[in-house]
Protein backbone atom coordinates (compact mmCIF):
# COMPACT_ATOMS: atom_id res chain seq x y z
CA UNK A 1 0.00 0.00 0.00
CA UNK A 2 1.19 3.54 -0.75
CA UNK A 3 0.40 6.07 1.96
CA UNK A 4 -0.79 9.64 1.69
CA UNK A 5 -1.08 11.17 5.16
CA UNK A 6 -2.93 8.81 7.51
CA UNK A 7 -4.77 6.79 4.86
CA UNK A 8 -3.55 4.25 2.31
CA UNK A 9 -3.99 4.05 -1.43
CA UNK A 10 -4.50 0.65 -3.04
CA UNK A 11 -1.28 -0.28 -4.85
CA UNK A 12 -3.21 -1.48 -7.93
CA UNK A 13 -6.18 0.84 -7.93
CA UNK A 14 -8.49 0.71 -10.95
CA UNK A 15 -11.28 3.34 -10.90
CA UNK A 16 -14.78 2.06 -11.56
CA UNK A 17 -15.34 4.93 -13.99
CA UNK A 18 -12.97 6.59 -16.46
CA UNK A 19 -12.39 10.34 -16.54
CA UNK A 20 -15.28 11.17 -18.87
CA UNK A 21 -17.83 9.01 -17.05
CA UNK A 22 -16.57 10.34 -13.72
CA UNK A 23 -17.29 13.91 -14.81
CA UNK A 24 -20.70 12.89 -16.09
CA UNK A 25 -21.48 11.05 -12.84
CA UNK A 26 -20.43 14.04 -10.73
CA UNK A 27 -22.99 16.15 -12.54
CA UNK A 28 -25.70 13.55 -11.98
CA UNK A 29 -24.90 13.30 -8.27
CA UNK A 30 -25.01 17.03 -7.71
CA UNK A 31 -28.24 17.55 -9.63
CA UNK A 32 -30.03 14.52 -8.21
CA UNK A 33 -29.03 14.92 -4.58
CA UNK A 34 -29.85 18.63 -4.48
CA UNK A 35 -33.41 17.94 -5.66
CA UNK A 36 -33.87 15.10 -3.16
CA UNK A 37 -32.43 17.08 -0.24
CA UNK A 38 -34.64 20.10 -0.94
CA UNK A 39 -37.71 17.86 -1.08
CA UNK A 40 -36.80 15.98 2.11
CA UNK A 41 -36.04 19.06 4.24
CA UNK A 42 -38.30 21.68 2.57
CA UNK A 43 -35.44 23.86 1.31
CA UNK A 44 -35.20 26.48 -1.41
CA UNK A 45 -31.96 27.25 -3.20
CA UNK A 46 -30.49 30.74 -2.75
CA UNK A 47 -27.35 32.54 -3.84
CA UNK A 48 -24.50 32.60 -1.32
CA UNK A 49 -21.43 34.81 -0.82
CA UNK A 50 -17.86 33.77 -1.60
CA UNK A 51 -16.54 36.34 0.89
CA UNK A 52 -17.85 38.30 3.88
CA UNK A 53 -17.03 41.39 5.95
CA UNK A 54 -14.87 40.17 8.88
CA UNK A 55 -16.22 42.92 11.14
CA UNK A 56 -19.67 41.29 11.19
CA UNK A 57 -18.48 38.01 12.73
CA UNK A 58 -20.12 35.92 10.01
CA UNK A 59 -17.19 33.74 8.96
CA UNK A 60 -16.88 30.25 10.36
CA UNK A 61 -13.91 30.15 12.75
CA UNK A 62 -13.64 26.35 12.53
CA UNK A 63 -11.19 25.34 15.30
CA UNK A 64 -10.12 28.93 15.93
CA UNK A 65 -6.61 28.59 14.49
CA UNK A 66 -7.22 28.41 10.74
CA UNK A 67 -6.32 31.60 8.86
CA UNK A 68 -8.97 32.90 6.48
CA UNK A 69 -7.88 34.15 3.08
CA UNK A 70 -8.19 37.94 3.26
CA UNK A 71 -7.92 40.63 0.62
CA UNK A 72 -8.61 44.34 0.31
CA UNK A 73 -11.27 45.89 -1.94
CA UNK A 74 -9.99 49.36 -2.90
CA UNK A 75 -13.32 50.36 -4.46
CA UNK A 76 -15.07 50.28 -1.07
CA UNK A 77 -12.08 50.94 1.16
CA UNK A 78 -12.52 47.74 3.15
CA UNK A 79 -11.19 44.20 3.48
CA UNK A 80 -13.01 40.89 2.96
CA UNK A 81 -12.51 37.27 4.01
CA UNK A 82 -13.12 34.24 1.81
CA UNK A 83 -15.58 32.07 3.73
CA UNK A 84 -14.60 28.89 5.56
CA UNK A 85 -18.28 27.92 5.57
CA UNK A 86 -21.63 29.70 5.74
CA UNK A 87 -22.72 28.40 9.15
CA UNK A 88 -23.60 31.85 10.51
CA UNK A 89 -24.41 33.69 7.29
CA UNK A 90 -27.29 31.28 6.58
CA UNK A 91 -29.02 32.03 9.86
CA UNK A 92 -28.86 35.76 9.25
CA UNK A 93 -30.18 35.21 5.70
CA UNK A 94 -33.19 33.26 7.03
CA UNK A 95 -33.97 36.25 9.26
CA UNK A 96 -33.55 38.78 6.48
CA UNK A 97 -35.58 36.75 3.96
CA UNK A 98 -38.43 36.18 6.42
CA UNK A 99 -38.42 32.37 6.42
CA UNK A 100 -41.01 30.69 8.66
CA UNK A 101 -40.65 27.49 10.77
CA UNK A 102 -40.53 24.34 8.66
CA UNK A 103 -38.80 25.99 5.72
CA UNK A 104 -35.17 26.62 4.91
CA UNK A 105 -32.54 27.46 2.34
CA UNK A 106 -29.83 25.60 0.45
CA UNK A 107 -26.66 27.15 -0.94
CA UNK A 108 -23.85 25.97 -3.17
CA UNK A 109 -20.85 26.94 -1.02
CA UNK A 110 -17.27 27.21 -2.25
CA UNK A 111 -14.47 27.97 0.21
CA UNK A 112 -10.70 28.10 0.58
CA UNK A 113 -9.11 26.63 3.70
CA UNK A 114 -5.46 27.51 3.31
CA UNK A 115 -4.28 25.67 6.44
CA UNK A 116 -5.98 22.36 5.66
CA UNK A 117 -3.76 19.28 6.01
CA UNK A 118 -3.78 17.48 2.67
CA UNK A 119 -4.66 13.79 2.43
CA UNK A 120 -7.11 11.49 0.65
CA UNK A 121 -10.11 13.34 2.08
CA UNK A 122 -8.89 16.93 2.50
CA UNK A 123 -8.14 19.73 0.06
CA UNK A 124 -7.62 23.48 0.40
CA UNK A 125 -10.68 23.82 -1.85
CA UNK A 126 -13.98 23.02 -0.14
CA UNK A 127 -17.28 22.59 -1.94
CA UNK A 128 -20.42 21.73 -0.01
CA UNK A 129 -24.14 22.14 0.15
CA UNK A 130 -24.73 24.51 3.07
CA UNK A 131 -28.32 24.34 4.32
CA UNK A 132 -30.28 25.93 7.15
CA UNK A 133 -33.89 25.59 8.29
CA UNK A 134 -36.10 27.51 10.72
CA UNK A 135 -37.56 25.42 13.56
CA UNK A 136 -39.82 25.90 16.57
CA UNK A 137 -38.60 25.85 20.16
CA UNK A 138 -40.27 22.46 20.64
CA UNK A 139 -38.07 20.96 17.92
CA UNK A 140 -34.80 21.72 19.70
CA UNK A 141 -34.30 18.14 20.81
CA UNK A 142 -32.46 14.97 19.83
CA UNK A 143 -35.54 13.35 18.30
CA UNK A 144 -35.84 16.10 15.69
CA UNK A 145 -32.09 16.01 15.06
CA UNK A 146 -32.21 12.24 14.53
CA UNK A 147 -35.16 12.45 12.14
CA UNK A 148 -33.38 15.10 10.06
CA UNK A 149 -30.17 13.06 9.87
CA UNK A 150 -32.12 9.99 8.74
CA UNK A 151 -33.86 11.98 5.99
CA UNK A 152 -30.48 13.16 4.70
CA UNK A 153 -29.22 9.57 4.59
CA UNK A 154 -32.32 8.47 2.69
CA UNK A 155 -31.65 11.23 0.13
CA UNK A 156 -28.03 10.06 -0.24
CA UNK A 157 -29.04 6.40 -0.57
CA UNK A 158 -31.68 7.08 -3.21
CA UNK A 159 -29.17 9.20 -5.14
CA UNK A 160 -26.88 6.17 -5.24
CA UNK A 161 -29.75 4.03 -6.52
CA UNK A 162 -30.27 6.36 -9.49
CA UNK A 163 -26.54 6.61 -10.12
CA UNK A 164 -26.11 2.82 -10.24
CA UNK A 165 -29.00 2.56 -12.70
CA UNK A 166 -26.96 4.69 -15.13
CA UNK A 167 -23.57 3.21 -14.21
CA UNK A 168 -24.08 -0.49 -13.36
CA UNK A 169 -20.32 -0.97 -12.97
CA UNK A 170 -20.66 0.76 -9.59
CA UNK A 171 -21.16 -1.98 -7.01
CA UNK A 172 -20.92 -0.16 -3.67
CA UNK A 173 -23.77 -0.16 -1.17
CA UNK A 174 -24.76 2.04 1.75
CA UNK A 175 -26.47 1.22 5.03
CA UNK A 176 -29.68 3.23 4.91
CA UNK A 177 -30.43 3.17 8.64
CA UNK A 178 -28.31 5.41 10.86
CA UNK A 179 -26.77 4.22 14.12
CA UNK A 180 -26.54 7.09 16.61
CA UNK A 181 -23.87 7.31 19.31
CA UNK A 182 -22.56 10.12 21.51
CA UNK A 183 -18.91 11.10 21.55
CA UNK A 184 -18.82 10.23 25.26
CA UNK A 185 -20.15 6.74 24.58
CA UNK A 186 -17.33 6.24 22.08
CA UNK A 187 -14.73 7.40 24.58
CA UNK A 188 -16.20 5.15 27.28
CA UNK A 189 -15.99 2.15 24.97
CA UNK A 190 -12.51 2.87 23.56
CA UNK A 191 -10.70 5.13 26.06
CA UNK A 192 -7.27 4.22 24.67
CA UNK A 193 -8.08 5.04 21.05
CA UNK A 194 -7.89 8.46 19.42
CA UNK A 195 -11.17 10.09 18.32
CA UNK A 196 -10.50 9.17 14.67
CA UNK A 197 -9.73 5.59 15.62
CA UNK A 198 -12.99 5.42 17.55
CA UNK A 199 -14.87 6.74 14.53
CA UNK A 200 -13.31 4.11 12.28
CA UNK A 201 -14.01 1.29 14.71
CA UNK A 202 -17.67 2.21 15.17
CA UNK A 203 -18.25 2.94 11.47
CA UNK A 204 -16.78 -0.42 10.49
CA UNK A 205 -19.33 -2.09 12.78
CA UNK A 206 -22.40 -0.09 11.76
CA UNK A 207 -21.56 1.37 8.31
CA UNK A 208 -23.63 4.56 8.63
CA UNK A 209 -23.22 6.46 11.88
CA UNK A 210 -23.95 9.82 13.48
CA UNK A 211 -21.65 10.88 16.32
CA UNK A 212 -23.47 13.30 18.61
CA UNK A 213 -22.42 16.03 21.02
CA UNK A 214 -19.20 17.36 19.53
CA UNK A 215 -17.43 20.45 20.85
CA UNK A 216 -17.60 20.19 24.63
CA UNK A 217 -15.02 18.43 26.79
CA UNK A 218 -15.46 14.72 27.50
CA UNK A 219 -14.65 12.96 30.77
CA UNK A 220 -11.02 12.80 29.61
CA UNK A 221 -10.92 16.59 29.61
CA UNK A 222 -10.62 16.76 25.82
CA UNK A 223 -13.34 17.26 23.17
CA UNK A 224 -13.96 14.59 20.55
CA UNK A 225 -13.27 17.25 17.92
CA UNK A 226 -13.13 21.02 17.71
CA UNK A 227 -16.28 23.00 16.99
CA UNK A 228 -16.80 26.76 16.96
CA UNK A 229 -18.94 27.93 19.92
CA UNK A 230 -21.27 30.22 17.99
CA UNK A 231 -23.30 28.08 15.61
CA UNK A 232 -23.92 24.46 16.77
CA UNK A 233 -25.35 23.71 20.19
CA UNK A 234 -22.72 21.23 21.39
CA UNK A 235 -25.41 19.10 23.07
CA UNK A 236 -27.53 18.85 19.88
CA UNK A 237 -25.06 18.44 17.03
CA UNK A 238 -22.88 15.82 15.41
CA UNK A 239 -21.09 14.36 12.38
CA UNK A 240 -22.52 11.99 9.79
CA UNK A 241 -20.04 9.33 8.62
CA UNK A 242 -20.14 6.37 6.23
CA UNK A 243 -17.81 3.41 6.09
CA UNK A 244 -15.86 3.69 2.83
CA UNK A 245 -14.80 0.25 1.66
CA UNK A 246 -12.10 1.29 -0.86
CA UNK A 247 -10.16 3.20 1.83
CA UNK A 248 -11.21 1.02 4.77
CA UNK A 249 -12.03 4.07 6.89
CA UNK A 250 -14.91 6.28 7.95
CA UNK A 251 -15.64 9.25 5.70
CA UNK A 252 -17.37 12.27 7.21
CA UNK A 253 -20.02 13.56 4.83
CA UNK A 254 -21.70 16.16 7.02
CA UNK A 255 -21.20 18.23 10.14
CA UNK A 256 -24.55 19.55 11.34
CA UNK A 257 -26.76 20.30 14.27
CA UNK A 258 -29.43 22.31 15.98
CA UNK A 259 -28.03 25.79 16.36
CA UNK A 260 -27.36 27.72 19.55
CA UNK A 261 -30.15 29.67 21.17
CA UNK A 262 -29.19 32.71 23.30
CA UNK A 263 -28.61 30.59 26.42
CA UNK A 264 -26.42 28.04 24.61
CA UNK A 265 -24.42 30.77 22.88
CA UNK A 266 -23.85 32.56 26.19
CA UNK A 267 -22.63 29.35 27.80
CA UNK A 268 -20.40 28.21 24.93
CA UNK A 269 -18.71 31.57 24.39
CA UNK A 270 -17.59 31.48 28.00
CA UNK A 271 -16.48 27.83 27.85
CA UNK A 272 -14.47 28.50 24.68
CA UNK A 273 -12.90 31.70 26.00
CA UNK A 274 -14.48 33.70 23.20
CA UNK A 275 -16.37 36.33 25.17
CA UNK A 276 -14.97 39.09 22.94
CA UNK A 277 -17.30 37.88 20.17
CA UNK A 278 -20.26 39.18 22.15
CA UNK A 279 -19.50 42.60 20.64
CA UNK A 280 -19.85 41.44 17.02
CA UNK A 281 -23.04 42.34 15.16
CA UNK A 282 -24.17 38.74 14.52
CA UNK A 283 -23.60 37.67 18.11
CA UNK A 284 -25.41 40.71 19.51
CA UNK A 285 -28.48 39.86 17.45
CA UNK A 286 -28.38 36.22 18.51
CA UNK A 287 -27.94 36.98 22.22
CA UNK A 288 -30.84 39.42 22.00
CA UNK A 289 -33.11 36.72 20.54
CA UNK A 290 -33.49 38.54 17.22
CA UNK A 291 -32.53 35.57 15.02
CA UNK A 292 -34.75 32.54 14.35
CA UNK A 293 -34.12 29.15 15.92
CA UNK A 294 -32.58 26.91 13.29
CA UNK A 295 -31.04 23.58 12.38
CA UNK A 296 -28.42 23.32 9.66
CA UNK A 297 -25.18 21.93 8.37
CA UNK A 298 -22.85 21.36 5.48
CA UNK A 299 -22.73 18.31 3.19
CA UNK A 300 -19.47 17.86 1.31
CA UNK A 301 -19.99 17.67 -2.43
CA UNK A 302 -16.60 16.19 -3.30
CA UNK A 303 -16.79 13.83 -0.31
CA UNK A 304 -20.20 12.58 -1.42
CA UNK A 305 -18.93 12.05 -4.98
CA UNK A 306 -15.95 10.11 -3.58
CA UNK A 307 -18.26 7.91 -1.55
CA UNK A 308 -20.80 7.15 -4.26
CA UNK A 309 -18.23 6.72 -7.06
CA UNK A 310 -15.94 4.51 -4.95
CA UNK A 311 -12.98 6.86 -5.34
CA UNK A 312 -9.90 6.79 -3.10
CA UNK A 313 -8.75 10.41 -3.33
CA UNK A 314 -10.69 13.67 -3.32
CA UNK A 315 -8.51 14.85 -6.21
CA UNK A 316 -10.35 12.36 -8.42
CA UNK A 317 -13.56 14.40 -8.15
CA UNK A 318 -12.32 18.00 -7.81
CA UNK A 319 -9.53 20.15 -9.21
CA UNK A 320 -7.11 21.48 -6.61
CA UNK A 321 -3.38 21.87 -5.90
CA UNK A 322 -1.33 19.05 -4.36
CA UNK A 323 2.19 18.64 -3.05
CA UNK A 324 4.75 16.61 -4.98
CA UNK A 325 4.60 13.67 -2.54
CA UNK A 326 0.84 13.32 -3.08
CA UNK A 327 1.14 13.51 -6.86
CA UNK A 328 3.93 10.94 -6.90
CA UNK A 329 2.09 8.52 -4.62
CA UNK A 330 -1.14 8.82 -6.64
CA UNK A 331 0.66 8.31 -9.93
CA UNK A 332 2.33 5.13 -8.65
CA UNK A 333 -0.99 3.80 -7.37
CA UNK A 334 -2.85 4.59 -10.60
CA UNK A 335 -5.01 7.31 -9.01
CA UNK A 336 -5.88 9.93 -11.67
CA UNK A 337 -5.95 13.41 -10.10
CA UNK A 338 -8.03 15.96 -12.01
TIDREN-138543 format. One record per residue: residue in three letters; y, x, z of N, C-alpha, C, O in turn. Coordinates in steps of 0.05 Angstrom, whole numbers, plus 5000, padded with zeros to 4 digits. Atoms other than C-alpha are relative to their C-alpha. Layout:
! residues N
ALAYXZYXZYXZYXZ;...
***
This chain:
! residues 338
UNK497650175000500050005000502550185000502650385013;UNK497449865000507150244985502049845017502349605014;UNK498350144981512150085039503050014992504050214984;UNK497150025001519349845034500849885026500249655032;UNK499350094973522349785103497549935016495650085015;UNK502250074982517649415150497749864986495649814999;UNK502150145014513649055097498750174979499850384971;UNK501549845020508549295046500049864973500049614972;UNK500350115027508149204971497150054991496150274995;UNK502749955011501349104939500050234980501850244963;UNK500049775018499449744903499649934971500650064953;UNK500650095028497049364841501049714997499549534990;UNK498850275002501748764841500349914972501350064955;UNK499750135026501448304781501449735005500149555015;UNK498650264996506747744782498549774986497449804964;UNK501250245012504147044769501549924974500349824956;UNK498350085023509946934720501450254990502350425005;UNK498449785012513247414671503049955004503749755017;UNK497150024996520747524669501249744990502849625003;UNK498950255011522346944623499249765015500949595022;UNK500950244985518046434659501150005028501649795040;UNK498849984973520746694726502849884999503549725017;UNK497350115002527846544704500049704996501649565007;UNK500250295005525845864678499249855026500349645032;UNK501050134975522145704743502250005022502449815037;UNK497850004981528145914785501849774996502749645015;UNK498350235007532345404749498849745008500249565018;UNK501450254993527144864760500049965031500649745040;UNK500050024970526645024835502749915010502949735026;UNK497350064989534145004846500849714993502049585010;UNK499250275008535144354807498349795015499449605026;UNK501950204988529043994836500549985030500749765041;UNK499850014971529844194908502749895009502849745029;UNK497350114993537344034910499949695000501049565018;UNK500150295002535943324887498349885023499149685035;UNK501850104979530243234937501350025027501049845044;UNK498749974974534243514995502249805004502449695026;UNK497850204998540243074981498949725006500149575022;UNK501250264996535742464978498949985029499149775041;UNK501350014974532042645042501949995023501449865044;UNK498149984977538142795085502649854995504449865012;UNK497650165007543442345051502450194998504450165013;UNK497949805004547742915026501349964973500149874954;UNK498549995025553042964972501050284995502050415013;UNK499249735006554543614936503050024998504449854987;UNK497149955001561543904945500450304993498650464994;UNK499249735007565144534923500650165026501850055044;UNK499749844975565245104974501650254994501750344971;UNK498449765004569645714984498350254999496150265011;UNK501349735000567546434968501350175022500050365032;UNK498649854979572746695018501749825016502549605008;UNK498550164981576646435078502250175013502150425012;UNK497949874985582846595119498850095027497949925042;UNK501349914974580347035178501549895024500349885046;UNK498550094977585846765223499149725010499749655032;UNK500950264992582646075224497450005016496749795027;UNK502549994985576046305255497749864986495949774999;UNK502150155015571845985200497750164990495650054984;UNK502249845010567546565179497850015021498250005045;UNK502349984983560546625207499950295010499950484994;UNK500049734988560347225255497250115003496950345012;UNK502849914999552747275251499450115027499549975047;UNK500649884974550747765306502450145013502150265034;UNK497549894988557947985319500650284992502750395000;UNK499549725007557248685290500250044970501250254961;UNK499949975029556848565215502949984990504549824999;UNK497349985010563248745177500349824976498949864956;UNK499550155024565848215130501550164978503050344985;UNK498549885021568348425062502849884999503049644996;UNK497250104999575948365065501650114977501150334967;UNK498249905022581348425012502649855003502849645015;UNK497350124998588748285006500549834975499449894954;UNK499150165023591847754961503050024998504449875012;UNK497149955001598748004942501749754994503949725003;UNK498550235008600747344911500849815023502849675022;UNK499350174977600646994979500650165025501250055046;UNK499249834978601947585023498149985024499049995047;UNK501950034978595547505063497450134992497050204969;UNK502749895004588447765070497949785001498449565012;UNK502250195000581847405059497450145007497250395003;UNK502749894995574547505080498049854983498049604983;UNK502350125014568547385036498149885022497650015042;UNK501650144979564146885075497450145004496250264986;UNK502749934993557847085111498249754997495949774988;UNK501350275005555846345111502349805005504549875012;UNK498050214997559445675115499549835024500249595024;UNK500850154977556845465183502349835012501949605019;UNK497750144988563745285210501749854980502849644986;UNK498350135020567445125146498949724994500549534990;UNK501150265007562644545132500849785020501349565012;UNK499350204980564144205197502949914998503549675001;UNK497250075004571544235185500349834975501949644974;UNK499950165025570443965114499149725005500349534994;UNK500950274994566543365141502249845013502649615007;UNK497750124987572543215185502249934980503349714980;UNK497850045018577643295130499349794978501049654969;UNK500850195021573542885079499349735011498949544996;UNK500450274988572442315128497149914999496649674997;UNK502850085001564742325128499449845026500449895047;UNK500950164978561441805173497250085009495750214993;UNK502749934991555041875215497849914981498049694970;UNK502150065019548741895173500350124973498550114956;UNK499449885026552042245114500950295003502050365024;UNK499349724998553242975098500650124973500749984953;UNK499349865024554943495047498150244995496950345014;UNK501649785008551244035009501750194983503150094965;UNK498549815016554344674981498150214989496050265000;UNK501449775011551945234937501650255009503650324998;UNK498549784986553945834980499150274989496750334988;UNK500549725008554446554955501650185019504050135024;UNK498849824980555947115004499350294995497450354981;UNK500649715000556247865012499850095029501650055045;UNK500449894973553348185074499650304997497350394993;UNK500049725007555048915066498350175019497350385011;UNK501649854980551349145129497149925002495750005020;UNK502850094999544748805113498150244996498550404978;UNK502149805005538649255120498249904977497349674977;UNK501450095025535049245053496950035004495950245013;UNK502949995001527649075049499049784981500649674965;UNK501150205018523048585013501549735001501649594981;UNK498850264995526747985042503049995002504249785003;UNK497149994995533948225050501550154978500650354967;UNK498249895020539548375001502849985010503449825028;UNK497150034992547048485008501149744988503249654996;UNK499250265012547647864963498449785012495949795012;UNK501450234988546047204997500849754985503149694981;UNK499550265013545246544961498449795016496049835020;UNK501450204985543545925000501349724996503649704988;UNK498950274998544345175003501049975029499449985048;UNK498950064974549045055061500549705002501949594985;UNK499750294998548744345086500949935029500450085048;UNK499050104974551943945143500149704999500849584979;UNK500150294999551243225166501149905026500650015047;UNK498850124976555042785214497949835015496449695002;UNK502050154984550842495271501549865023503849925029;UNK499050134976551842045331499250165025497450325024;UNK500649864975551742285403497149965008495950145019;UNK502850064993544941955413498050154984495650154990;UNK501849845017541942395358500050295008498650454995;UNK500049724992543443045394497750065018498050115042;UNK502449954985536343145416497950134982498250154958;UNK502149855014529943515397498549824980497649914959;UNK501550185018526742895366501449984973500149994952;UNK498550025025532242835314499950274985499650274960;UNK500349745013532043585301497350034987497150124964;UNK502749975011524543565291499749834974498549924955;UNK500350185023524942975243501550114975500550094953;UNK498549885022530243325201498550244988498450274964;UNK501549765010526143975197497649904983497150024962;UNK502350095015520043585175500849894972499349934953;UNK499050105026524043235120500650224981500150204957;UNK499449775017526343905094497450124989497350204966;UNK502649885008519144165092498749824979497549924960;UNK501150185020516943545054501450044973500250034952;UNK498549955024522543675003499150264986498850284962;UNK501049755011520144394995497249974988496750074967;UNK502850045009512844194989499849844974498349914956;UNK500050165024514243664936501250154976500550114953;UNK498949825021518444174897497850184989497750224965;UNK502349845009512344624895498149844983497149954963;UNK501850175015508144054870500949984971499450014952;UNK498950025027512743954810500050264985499550274961;UNK500049745012513244694798497250084989497050184967;UNK502849935008505644784795499149824977497349914962;UNK500750175023505144204746500950144974499650124954;UNK498949865024509444614697498950284997498750394975;UNK501149725001506445294716497450005015497350085038;UNK502650024986499045184733498950275009497050285025;UNK500949734991498145944741500850065028499850255040;UNK499349974972501545874808497949865017497249635013;UNK502350104984496045774860500649975030498949885045;UNK499350004971499745824927500249715010500849524996;UNK499750254986499745254977501750025025502050245035;UNK498450004976504145055035498849795019497849595011;UNK500750194979502444715101502449815002504649895008;UNK497850205001506544065098500949915028503149825031;UNK499350094973506343915173501050245017499650455018;UNK498849784985510844345217498950025028498449815042;UNK500849954972508444655282502550105015503750315006;UNK497649934986514244695332499350165025497350105039;UNK500549834977514645235386502750115009504450164992;UNK497549884991520245495430499850305001497650415003;UNK500049714999522246225431498950095027497750315028;UNK501049924974520546245505496949975001495550135013;UNK502950035001513545975492498750234985496550324992;UNK501049775014512546535442500050255017498150405017;UNK499949774982514847055492497949995022496750195029;UNK502050044978510346765546497250074989495650185004;UNK502749955011504346805499499650304993497450414997;UNK500349725009505747505471502350175012504150264997;UNK497749854988510347865521500250294991502450404992;UNK500049725009508448555493500750034971501050264962;UNK499349985028510148385421503049974996504449855013;UNK497250045007516948425388500449724990498449594983;UNK499650265011520247775366498849964972497649754967;UNK501150025028518347905293497050005000495849854985;UNK502950014999511248055312498949745011496949645002;UNK500850274990510847405351500249794978498549624975;UNK499750185022513547035291497650024980496549824971;UNK502249965018508247345246497449895011495849774996;UNK502550094988502647205294499749695000497649584994;UNK500150294999504446475303500049874973498649674968;UNK500050115028505946355229497350044987496549874971;UNK502649965012499246645210498049795010496249714995;UNK501750214988495846135256500649734988498849584982;UNK499250285006499845525235501349964973501849734965;UNK499150005028502745695166502949914997504550054984;UNK497350105001509145275173501049955028499949785042;UNK499250014972512945365238503049975002504650054984;UNK497250014993519645215270500350115028499349995047;UNK499649874975521845675326502649905012504749955000;UNK497750124988526645315372501450175021500250365032;UNK498449894978532145525420500450304997499450465012;UNK499449725006534746165391503050065006504749914997;UNK497349924994540946515417500450085029501650285035;UNK499849954971540446485493497950205009495950264995;UNK501849804989536947005536497449865009497449645020;UNK502750094991529446915550499550115028501350255039;UNK500749904974525947075615500150315001500650425023;UNK499949705002525647805592502850115002503250355005;UNK497249915000533247825592501150054973503550114970;UNK499249955028533547885516499749744984497849594989;UNK500450245018534547335463497950064980497350294974;UNK501949975022529247215411501350124976500250294962;UNK498549895023534547355358502949935006503649765022;UNK497250064997542047375354500949754986499849674966;UNK498950245012546046745340502949985010503449995034;UNK497250034992553546645339500349765020498849575018;UNK499850214980555946215398501549754992501649565007;UNK498150215006560445755360499249814977500949674966;UNK500850225018556245345312497449875011497549635018;UNK502450124989548945225335500249965031501250135045;UNK500650034971547444935404497450155004495350074993;UNK502349824997542545465428497549855012495349955011;UNK502250154990538244925461498949804980496849684984;UNK500850205020537744495398500050124971500949994952;UNK499949875026536944995341497350144994495450115010;UNK502549855005531645425308499950114972501750074956;UNK500649885026528745785248497549884988495549855002;UNK502350105014524045505196498750234985500050364969;UNK501449785013518745995172497349904988496049724999;UNK502650055013512745975125498450264999499650484996;UNK501749775004506846445122499950064970499249884954;UNK499949925028507446835057497650184994497550415002;UNK502549865004500547045033500350274986499150464994;UNK499849745014502647584983501050235017500150465013;UNK498949794982506447975037498650015027499150195043;UNK501450014975502047765095502150015024501750165043;UNK498050024978508147595138501449734999501149584980;UNK498450244999512647025159502650044985503850254988;UNK497549995015518546875114501849785010501149545009;UNK498150194991524546535144501549874976502750014960;UNK498750145021527146005097502649875009504549844993;UNK497650144991532345665140500650065030498850075046;UNK498950004972536545765203501749755002503549714986;UNK498650264999539145095227500149905028498950015046;UNK500050124974540644655285502149795004503949754987;UNK497950184991544644115320502350175010501950365026;UNK497749834995551644395327501149965028500649755041;UNK498850014973555444535391501949765002503549704984;UNK497950194993559343975423502050165018501550395023;UNK498149854984565444165466498850145024499550375030;UNK501249884976561244285528498250244993498350445007;UNK501749785008556144725492501650234990501050464996;UNK498349785009561545125458501350145023501450395024;UNK498849884976565145235524498150185014498750415022;UNK502049854986558745475556499250254984499050474996;UNK501049785016556445925499502150214994501550454993;UNK497949805003563146265488500150185024500550425022;UNK499949844975563046485560497550185002497750425008;UNK502449854999555746705557500050244980498950454986;UNK499949795020557047115494502350195003502650384988;UNK497749834997563447425520502049974977503350174970;UNK498250055023567447105464502249815007503049654990;UNK497950194992572746735503502550024984504049824983;UNK497649975016578247015459500049804976502249744966;UNK500150185023575846545403501149725007501749574989;UNK498850264992578445955443502749964988503749734986;UNK497350025010585246105413500149964970502249924958;UNK500150045029582946035340500149704994499249535010;UNK499450285008584745395303497449835001497549615012;UNK502550155001577545175290499049945028498249715034;UNK501250034974575345285362501849825018500749675035;UNK498350184986581444925390499449714993499249545011;UNK500750285008579744305349497449925012497149695021;UNK502750084991572444325370500149955030498949765040;UNK499850044971574044415444501449755008500949635029;UNK498550244995578843835440498649754991499649534995;UNK501650235009573443385411501149874974500649644969;UNK498850115025577143305344498150024976498749904955;UNK501949975023571143495300497649835005496849795028;UNK502350174997565143055287497650155011497450405007;UNK502649884993558343185318498350024975498249844959;UNK501549955025553843485266497450155005496950265026;UNK502349835002547243795248500250144973501250024953;UNK499849865026546644325193498550265000497350345020;UNK501349755003543944965167500250124973501550004955;UNK500149875026542745435110497150034991495450085007;UNK502749975011536645455064500250214978501650174957;UNK499849785019535746115026498949934973496649854970;UNK500950065027535346004951498150214990496050154980;UNK501849795009532446684934497450015016495250055005;UNK502350014983527746644994498049784991495649824990;UNK501750225008525245964972498650064973496350004969;UNK501249935026524146214900497850215004495750194992;UNK502149814994520246814928497549865010495349925001;UNK502350144988515846354969498549844980496049864978;UNK501450185018514345844915498950144975496950054964;UNK501049865024513446354859498250235007497450394989;UNK501949804991509046814901500950294994499350464986;UNK498849745005513747404893499950175026499650075048;UNK500249824977513648024938502650155006502750295026;UNK497449874995520848254933502249814991502149694970;UNK497850185006527347864934501450094974502649924960;UNK498849905025529748304876498649894975499649934953;UNK501450135022524747934832501349734992500849634970;UNK498850265005528847294837503050005002504349794999;UNK497149985000536047544844500850284991499350474993;UNK498949755009540348094816501850125022503749995031;UNK498449874979543048584868499950304995499150394974;UNK500149715001543749324882498150105021497950005043;UNK502149904982538149734913500250315001501150444982;UNK500049714997537350444939497850124983496049974974;UNK502049875018533250954900497249985011495349954995;UNK502750024989527350924949498849734994496449714988;UNK501150275007526650174938499349984971497149884964;UNK500650015028527050234863497550164993495950074976;UNK502349835006521950794862497449865010495449854995;UNK502450134988517050424908499349754983496949714978;UNK500650245016517649774867498950074973497149944963;UNK501049925027516650134801497150095002495550024985;UNK502749904997510350474827498049775005495749774997;UNK501750234993507649804853500049794978498649594981;UNK499950205022509249434788501749765006501249544996;UNK498250224992514649004820502550014982504150204985;UNK497750005018519948824767502549905013502749665017;UNK497550084988526848814798501949914977502050044956;UNK498150115020531948394760502550184999504350124983;
***
